[in-house]
Amino acid sequence: MLRSVGQTRVTDSGEDPRVTGLRAAVSRLRRELAAHPGRFSDREVAEEELAVLAEMAARGDPDIARMRRALLLIAGAIGSVSALAPGVLAVRNAVDMFGEVPRQR
């Protein structure tokens, strides 16, 4: 069950469903990447950035600007591997749920 607390919706467990979605999408893509037999030069970059996103999700307080940077690096690193495209899209959708980077004045 979802309920609202201020501007943030939370589950009965008290966790923001956006964080839950990010955690699930990152976990899925990490599994798919680990199982992918192909070799590509930026695989390590993708793995490192997925680890960054996983850590943010584990803390429950993601930094939107850093998440978007990680997403760009992941997409750049594995974007041409079509078998991983659905997983990359799921991570993108999860990151998008947090909104845009606040503009600096």
C-alpha positions as CSV (number, residue, x, y, z in Angstrom):
1,M,0.0,0.0,0.0
2,L,1.3,3.5,-0.9
3,R,0.7,6.5,1.3
4,S,1.9,10.1,1.0
5,V,4.2,11.8,3.5
6,G,4.7,15.4,2.5
7,Q,5.6,15.3,-1.2
8,T,7.0,11.8,-1.2
9,R,5.0,8.6,-1.5
10,V,6.2,5.7,0.6
11,T,5.3,2.1,1.0
12,D,4.1,0.6,4.3
13,S,7.7,-0.4,4.8
14,G,8.6,3.3,4.7
15,E,10.6,3.1,1.5
16,D,10.1,5.5,-1.4
17,P,8.8,3.3,-4.3
18,R,11.1,5.2,-6.7
19,V,14.0,3.8,-4.7
20,T,12.5,0.3,-4.8
21,G,12.1,0.7,-8.6
22,L,15.7,1.9,-9.0
23,R,17.0,-0.9,-7.0
24,A,15.1,-3.5,-9.0
25,A,16.1,-2.0,-12.4
26,V,19.8,-1.8,-11.4
27,S,19.8,-5.3,-10.1
28,R,18.2,-6.7,-13.3
29,L,20.7,-4.9,-15.5
30,R,23.6,-6.0,-13.4
31,R,22.5,-9.6,-13.7
32,E,22.0,-9.3,-17.5
33,L,25.4,-7.7,-17.9
34,A,27.1,-10.4,-15.9
35,A,25.4,-13.1,-18.0
36,H,26.1,-11.5,-21.3
37,P,28.9,-13.4,-23.0
38,G,30.1,-10.6,-25.3
39,R,33.2,-8.6,-24.7
40,F,33.2,-4.9,-25.1
41,S,35.8,-2.3,-24.1
42,D,33.6,-0.3,-21.7
43,R,32.0,-3.1,-19.8
44,E,34.0,-2.2,-16.6
45,V,32.6,1.4,-16.8
46,A,29.1,0.1,-17.0
47,E,29.7,-2.2,-14.0
48,E,31.2,0.6,-11.9
49,E,28.3,3.0,-12.7
50,L,25.7,0.3,-11.9
51,A,27.5,-0.2,-8.6
52,V,27.2,3.6,-7.9
53,L,23.5,3.4,-8.6
54,A,23.1,0.3,-6.5
55,E,24.8,2.1,-3.6
56,M,22.6,5.2,-3.9
57,A,19.5,2.9,-3.9
58,A,20.8,1.1,-0.9
59,R,21.3,4.4,1.0
60,G,17.8,5.4,-0.1
61,D,18.8,9.0,-0.8
62,P,19.9,9.2,-4.5
63,D,21.6,12.3,-5.9
64,I,19.7,13.1,-9.1
65,A,22.6,14.7,-10.9
66,R,24.9,11.8,-10.1
67,M,22.3,9.3,-11.1
68,R,21.8,11.0,-14.5
69,R,25.6,11.1,-15.0
70,A,25.8,7.3,-14.2
71,L,22.9,6.6,-16.6
72,L,24.7,8.5,-19.5
73,L,27.9,6.5,-18.8
74,I,26.0,3.2,-18.7
75,A,24.2,4.0,-21.9
76,G,27.4,5.1,-23.6
77,A,29.2,2.0,-22.4
78,I,26.6,-0.7,-23.4
79,G,24.2,1.2,-25.5
80,S,25.2,-0.6,-28.7
81,V,24.6,-4.1,-27.1
82,S,21.0,-4.6,-28.2
83,A,20.4,-7.5,-25.9
84,L,20.9,-5.2,-22.9
85,A,18.8,-2.4,-24.3
86,P,15.6,-3.3,-22.3
87,G,17.6,-3.3,-19.1
88,V,19.2,0.1,-19.9
89,L,15.7,1.4,-20.6
90,A,14.4,0.1,-17.3
91,V,17.2,1.9,-15.4
92,R,16.5,5.1,-17.4
93,N,12.8,4.9,-16.5
94,A,13.7,4.4,-12.8
95,V,16.1,7.4,-12.8
96,D,13.5,9.5,-14.6
97,M,11.0,8.9,-11.8
98,F,13.2,11.1,-9.6
99,G,12.7,14.1,-11.9
100,E,15.0,16.6,-13.4
101,V,18.2,17.9,-11.9
102,P,17.3,21.0,-9.9
103,R,18.5,24.2,-11.7
104,Q,21.1,26.2,-10.1
105,R,20.5,30.0,-9.7
